[in-house]
Amino acid sequence: MKVVFYSVPILLLLQVSLSSGDVMNGTMKLMMVQALWRHGDRTPTETYHNDKFTEQDWVFGGGGWGQLTPIGMRQHMQLGQKLRARYVNGQPYQFLNRRYDQQEIFVRSTDKNRTLLSAFSNMVGMYGSNNENASLPGYDYPDVPGWPAGFVPIPIHTIPDAEDHLLSVDNACALQDTIWEMAKTTDIVSSYFNRSDVKSLMGNLTNYCGEDINPENLWILFNALKIEKQYYPLKFQQTTPWYSDSLFEQIDIVNSQVQDFQNGLGLEGVIKNGIDIGKYLRKIRGGTLVNDIYNHMNRKTQCTSNNGKECTYTNRLKFFAYSAHDTTLYALFSLLGVAHLAVQPRGYPLYSACVIMEQWQDIQTNQTYFKMIYHRHENDTLNNVITSGIPGCNGNDYCPLSVLKNYSDVYKPEMEMNQDSAFNVKSFSPPNIILLLHIDACQQMSICTSGCVPDCYLKTEFQSFQYDMGVNFTMVSAISIVGLFALTGFATSYTDGTKELVFVQTLWRHGDRSPTKTFPTDPYQESAWTFGGGGWGQLSPTGMRQHLNLGKMLRDRYVTNYQFFPTKYNAKQIYVRSTDVNRTIISAMSNLLGQYGQDDGSSVPDVDYPAVAGWPKGFVPIAVHTVDDDTDHLGNMESTCPFREQVWNLAKTSDEVKNFTNSDKVQSMLAKLTNYTGQTVDIDNLWIITNALYIEQIYFNDSIRAKNSWFTDDLYAQADAINDQVQLYQNGIFKNMPNMVNGHDVGVLTRKIRGGPILNDMVMHMNIKLACQGMTTPNCTWINNLKNYVYSAHDTTIYAFFSALLIEEYAVKPSGGYPLYSAAVLLELYVDSADKKPYFKMIYHEQDGSGFKTITQGIQGCSSDYCSLDVLRNFSATIQPDQPIDQWCYSDLNKYSGLNTVSMLLLAVILAVQYNFFGLF
């Protein structure tokens, strides 16, 4: 199906300036700014046994532990306004563009809701306020009902929490644990922990709290008491009679001393087993970050006189932000020797504290300097320069970059913080058989004490269950393990006859965008595309509107009609995963704005969002989680995967593909396009041409034929039809199936490595949802609460998913091609109360303006709108990757023989019995 080409008001031609002049301070030129901030005000992350406050008391930010509150949102919006004043409005520097430019700003966050939402809120302050009329409706955001005036969505990037050793300094790290255990045996730490007043305090607190309180977990109590007193002073006084301000001060003093020890402070030069304890703790906790900050500055310096392609990104980048935690800031301060200068009289940095590292270059000497500024709390300014306190800076506000290089060199970790040469799995899945194999391997190799190996730790937080393997325990159903769980009693508010809806998964394509690249002779190069922050592959206001509309439709279906999703945003009931590109992240933000950000009274001011000037009225920020694009084998079909390339190269040697490629029709078209476009065009890069021409017909339909005299509708149609056939082959769909080459079925292999991971991920979620019914173990809590899992991705992702199910043509009829902008697949899981069996229903949204249509019957083995889940399980088993996908991607096709799935499954079942893990299925 092809969308009708239409004319769009060419706001692109307004030629709004996106450049700003050099910022000078005498002979010093501002080169780049890096900002590291702590999240804003939040709820407690956990509490103690006797606490009368429970998780249900914390309703802010979607509800639950550790969520950002409206106060925290306001704090970061105001910090963003301060950053705008300093770097945009000329108070004192007019360094950044008035309008959001995605090429000069990048924001990275830890994978926690509170840090993601703090970053969102900060960007509202920097670029999302309509106070200055800096943003243009219909150009930077859609000028339509339901979109807050002036709100410019800006993407926030992250990586899974278990992999983040840059910003999550308390992440699972066996090396850090080992060094800390050594530290506790030193005279300094041991004598402090065993001091009579400290032991007495711990004993009293243990009695009060009903659980063991010790110096290492004291932070939990400190945290809970502080926040409870802030939000519920009367109830707190009544339910915590043992509390006093003097007692809290004692807790604060001990907790602060412990965190100093944990950051290596007070342990300088203390040697244990030949290891400098203080140095190693600072290296592990802050070394990676100081290296990252220095490397940005160093590369900026190196690229100053280099305009080559390798420096394009760096030369454009002006502002890099890290959204993280108090522990992150304190680790950096501790490493640079300014911890007690920055935090007085003690304790960790406060909410919305921010350290700014400005890079300056003396244009006369070409010497590079850095300047460190500290914003201590929400009422502070950005005028506190603390560079002079860093040892080596000699009391100067501008410190030579060589000083930072020295810190970077001294504290650089010896190896990648998430690297282990013996065993490396990118991320964890929920408890499953393959995970058991990995845990067993970790234990047998005894590598959990050899370095930072987060993969050897089984987490219980929802974020830690993100799955990027492609292999899971869905095959258990194939050998009839029956009776492990009952399928009754699901808490759902929607039924269709005897079918009860229990879970929804949504996979959508991003909205309308600019081309991701083009050909050399194209008159519409990157400078022509200035919406969505400007540049290649950016979501347009039209794309934002398309997803706003889809979000409203999803709300109508699941909130209004089915009454299945909550009326207002609930952090436990929805999880959104996006590929790590701007257009999919902003599509998710736009969609969620349609679902939960409408100013219709469903959300409560100062509970769900801050009711303050500058905040988009009714906008509820919702976390969007990402995975590094190169390793995202679920959502990004172009992720780094040599094995996939080998399979495709093998497929191209098949008779079917060779006959197609060498046909007169194809060769003639490729030759014409090679002549017209200024580059060699083949079946692998043909999509670049057709994609650029497709989008240019939308935005420049009146001029494309004049500027590209060779362009005709017929030529485009022929080239597009060829590309449609190529993408069928690239997704493992051949006219002759199986298509055997050198003993390999290239169709099955392709579908396994492209659509296999995401289909298996969806089936895995449904299996766990069913398995956890009636269970209250921590490993089941997240899935029992979860009602909606979202993937924000690409046309290639949906097409790979359809190809895995052999419904690619059925789903995108009548004329083939990839799914259109804002196309979406809804996969609904039902349980029949009569036969106690699970069923699924598949619904497709073709494009903006279309409704939802049920397509379940297009799947082989499904004869009605509701189909047995076993059908989907069987497809999943057939095309599941033969190894964890991040390992399989680096396999050698020449050595590939496939795995005996049944044997592997039987081994998995034996392990499940051995470890008594069947209760998790």
KOLSEMI-140143 format. One record per residue (C-alpha): y, x, z. Coordinates in steps of 0.1 Angstrom, whole numbers, plus 5000, padded with zeros to 4 digits. Layout:
% KOLSEMI-140143
YXZ/...
***
This chain:
% KOLSEMI-140143
500050005000/503450134991/506750035006/509349904982/512050164978/515450054991/518950184992/520250295026/523950335034/524350705027/525950805060/524351135052/527151205028/529851175055/529551555059/530151545097/530651895109/527852035128/529352385134/531352535162/533252855163/532553165183/533253145220/535053445233/536053575267/538153875260/535854105239/532753915252/531053665229/528853395242/525453415225/523053175242/522652965274/519352915293/519252655321/516452615346/516752305369/514852125395/514051765390/516151505408/515451285439/511851165440/509350985461/506851195482/504051355462/501551275491/501651215528/499651255561/496851055575/498650855602/501750775581/502650405581/504250445547/501850415518/502050465481/502950095477/506250155495/507450375466/508350145437/510850375419/510450535385/507350325376/505950345412/503750575431/503750925444/506051185431/508150965408/511751025399/514050765416/517250615401/519150855424/517351135407/518150995373/521850975382/521851325396/520551465363/522751245341/525651385361/524351745357/524151685320/527751565320/528751885338/526852095312/528551895284/531951965300/531252335302/529652395269/530652115246/534051995257/535652335262/535852335299/535852635295/533652685264/533352485232/529952635224/527652345215/528252075189/529651745201/526751565184/523151645192/521851925169/518151975173/518352315158/520552455186/518952295217/515352285230/514152135263/510852225279/509452045310/506452075332/504051795325/505051575355/506851245351/509651345375/510551655355/510151485321/512451195332/514851445348/515151605314/515651275297/518351185322/520051515317/520151465280/521651125285/524551305303/524851575276/524451365244/523551005252/526750875266/529050665245/532150765265/533451015240/532350835208/530851165197/527750995183/527750765153/525950435153/523650395123/523650775120/522550925154/520950605166/520250255152/523050005154/520949705161/520449455189/518349595217/519449955213/521950075239/525250175224/525650545223/522050625234/520750925214/517050995221/516351365225/512751505226/511451685257/508551925251/505752015275/502152145277/499252015298/499852095335/496652295339/497852535312/501352575324/501752905343/505352945331/506952675352/504152535374/504052825399/501552655422/499152575394/495552665400/495353035398/492453225413/494353555413/497253405432/494753255457/493053595462/496353775468/497553515492/494353535512/494953905514/498553845525/497353625554/495353915567/498354145569/499954205603/503254035592/501753705581/498853695606/501153765636/503553495625/500853235619/499353315654/502653315673/502453085703/505352865692/503952825657/500452745670/501852505695/503952325668/500852295646/498852155674/501451885683/501751795646/498051775642/497951515671/500751315656/499451315621/495751255627/494651545605/494851925606/498352045601/498752415595/501452645581/500052615545/500052235543/503152185564/505252125533/503551795528/504651665562/508151815558/508451645524/507251305535/509351295567/512551395549/512151135521/510950845544/513950895567/516250895537/514950575522/513750365551/515750485582/515050185604/511350155596/510950525599/512450525634/510150245644/506950385629/507450755637/508550755674/507451125678/510051235652/513251405664/515851615645/515051915666/511351885658/512151855621/514252165623/511252355637/509152225609/511852335584/512052685599/508252745598/507852595563/510752805550/509153125564/505753035548/507252975514/509053315517/505753475524/504153295495/506853425472/506353775485/509553795506/509153995537/506054165523/507854425502/505854745502/502954595522/499754745508/496354575512/493354705494/495654925473/497754625462/501454575468/501154225482/504854135479/505154265444/502054095431/503053755446/506453775429/504753895397/502253605396/504753335405/507953445387/506953725363/506053505333/509253305336/511553615339/509753755308/510353435289/514053425298/514453795289/512453765256/514753485245/517853705251/516254015236/515253825204/518753675202/520254025203/517754165178/518453875154/522253905156/522354115125/519253965108/519453655087/515853675076/513453385078/511853525110/515253495127/516253155114/515152965145/516553215170/519953245152/520352865153/519252825190/522052815215/520652625245/517252645260/516452435291/513552435315/512952125336/510852215365/510652235403/512152385434/509252625436/510052745400/513652825409/512752995441/510053215424/512753335400/515253385428/512653575449/511853805420/515553885413/516253945449/518753655454/516653395472/518653385504/521953415485/521053115464/519452905491/521352895524/520552885553/516852845542/514552625523/513852555487/516552455461/517752095464/517451815440/519051885406/519752245415/520252445384/520452815375/522152905343/521653235325/524453305300/523953575274/527153765263/527754045238/530654285238/531754285202/533354625206/530454805220/527654565209/526254585244/524554275257/525054125292/523853825312/525653615337/523953405363/525453075376/524052855403/524552475407/523352415443/523252035445/524551725429/528051765443/528452125433/530252275403/529052515376/531452785388/529252975413/528553305397/525753495416/524953775392/526654025415/523953965441/521154085419/520054445428/520954665399/523954465388/526254665410/528354365422/529354275386/529453915373/528354045339/525154255342/523654465315/520654305298/518854635305/518754535342/516954205333/514654405310/513654625340/512754325361/510854185331/508854515327/508154565364/506954205370/505254135336/501754005343/499054235330/497453955309/498253605298/498353385329/495853135315/493653395298/490153505307/488053715284/484753575297/485353205294/488252995282/488452625277/491852485268/491852175289/489751955311/488351615303/487451345328/484151425345/481651435317/478451625308/480251895288/482551955317/479551995339/478252265315/481552435317/481852425355/478252555357/479152835333/482252925353/480252935385/477453145370/479853395355/481653415389/484953435371/486853215394/487953515414/488753745385/492053605374/494053295366/491253065353/492552705358/489552585338/487352645368/489052385389/488252015388/491551825393/491951465403/495451395390/495551195358/497451465339/494551705344/492151475326/493751515292/491051575268/491151815239/487551895233/486151635209/482751645226/482051405254/479351205272/479350905249/475951005235/474450905268/474350545255/472150665226/469150735249/469550405268/470750505302/471050155314/472049995346/474350275358/477250025362/477949655363/480349505339/481849235360/484949185381/487649345359/491149245371/492549115338/494848825331/493848765295/490648615282/489548485249/486748245256/484248455276/485848785264/488048955290/490549225279/490249535301/491849815282/494149885252/494550215232/497350245206/497650495179/500750485158/502550685131/506150795136/508950605119/511050685089/512051055087/513551335066/511251545045/509351825064/510152065035/510752054998/510552264966/512952544955/514752344927/515352034948/519051954950/518451794984/517752095006/517852095044/521552065047/521351715031/519451585061/521651555091/520451255110/518151265140/519651595151/519551735115/517051935095/513551895082/511151635095/513551445119/513351085128/516050875112/517950575128/515750365105/512650525121/514050455156/514650095147/511150055132/509550175165/511949975186/510749665166/507149765171/507649815208/509149465210/506049325191/503749505215/505649355244/505349005229/501649055225/500549215257/503349115282/504548785271/501548625254/498548795270/500248875303/498049185304/500649465306/503049455335/506349285331/508149605339/507149975335/504350085358/503650455357/499950405366/499250155339/500550335308/500150685296/501850815264/500651125246/502551255216/502151535192/504751805199/507251735172/510551565175/509851275153/506751165172/508351215206/511451015196/509250745180/507450705213/510850695232/512050425207/508850225210/508950225248/512650125247/511349815228/508649755254/510449825287/514049925280/515549595270/518449455291/516649125296/516449115334/512849245336/513849575350/515849605382/519049825384/518850105410/515050045412/514050115376/517150285364/520550385378/523350125377/526150375371/528650435344/527350635315/523750515318/522550295289/522249955304/518749845309/517250175296/514150275316/513050625309/509250665305/507450995303/506051115270/503451395274/502751645247/500251925239/501152245221/501152165184/499052455173/496252355197/496551975194/493351895176/493551525185/496851435171/497851715147/495551745117/497352065107/496752235140/495452595139/491852565129/490252825107/486952645106/488552335091/490152555064/486752705056/485252355053/488052245029/487652565008/483952495006/484652134996/486852244968/483852424953/481852104950/481251964916/483151644924/486351824936/486252084908/485751824881/488751634895/490951934899/490152074865/490551744846/493251744819/495151474838/495451674870/496052014854/498751874831/500551724861/500352044882/501652244852/504552004848/505452014884/505152394885/507652414857/510052164873/509952264909/510252644907/507052704926/503352704918/501952364925/498352304933/496352034950/497052194984/500752174982/501251874959/501951654990/505251854995/506551734962/505451374964/506651345000/510051484993/510451254962/509250954982/511951005008/514651094983/514050764965/514750584998/517950785006/519250904972/517750654948/521050624929/521350994922/517851144922/517351084884/520751234876/520151544896/516451584888/516551494851/512751544848/512051274875/510750944863/509050654881/505950714859/505751084867/506051004904/503350734903/500850974885/501551254909/501251024939/497950884926/496551244923/497751324958/496051004971/492751124958/493251474972/493851335007/490651135004/488751454998/490651635026/489451365050/485851385039/485651085016/483851154984/482450934957/479151094961/478051094997/476551305010/478351584992/476151884998/477552234991/475452545002/473452325025/476452175042/477451805039/481251875036/482051515040/480451485074/481751825085/485351725075/485251395092/483851565123/486651815126/489551585116/488751235129/485951325152/488051445182/490351145184/487650885178/485551055205/488651065228/489150685225/485450605230/485350845260/488250655276/486450325271/483150455285/484950595316/486850265320/483550075321/481750335342/484450345369/484349965375/483849905411/484250265421/486950405444/486350775440/489450985432/488051065397/488150695389/491450595404/493550685374/491350495348/490950195371/494750155371/495350245335/495749955310/497350125280/496750475265/499150565237/498950825210/502150885191/501151085160/501151095122/499850925090/497351205088/496051115123/495550745115/493950835082/491551085098/490650815124/490050555096/488050805076/485850875106/485050505106/484750495067/487450225065/490250435050/490650215019/490049895038/492849965062/495550075037/494749855007/495749754981/496750084965/495550344988/497650625003/498450725038/499550475064/503250385062/506050445087/505350285122/501750185111/499750135143/496150085153/495349885184/491949935199/491149665225/488249685249/486749355261/483849265285/481948945279/481548755312/478448575298/476348865285/478049135306/478349355275/481449545262/483049465229/485949605209/488549455186/490549665162/494049545150/496249705124/500049695120/500749815084/504449885085/507749755098/508049385090/504349335091/502449155119/499149245135/495949185115/492449215129/490349465108/487249495130/485049335104/485749615079/483749845101/480049875091/477949695116/480649455127/480349095116/483148935136/486549015152/484749125184/482149395178/479649555201/481049875216/477750035207/478750035170/481850245178/479750465201/477350525172/480150625149/481550845176/478151015181/477651065144/480951245138/481551415172/482351785168/479352005174/481252215200/484352175220/486952145193/489052435204/485952655202/484552505170/487852565152/487152935156/483552925144/482353085112/481052845087/478753105072/476953115106/477052745111/473752555113/474752255135/473452175170/470451975181/472451695196/469451535213/468351865229/471951925240/472151565254/468851605273/470151925288/473351735298/471451455314/469351705334/472551865346/474051525355/470951455376/471051795392/474751765402/474451395411/477251305387/475850985374/478150805397/481050905376/479650755344/
***
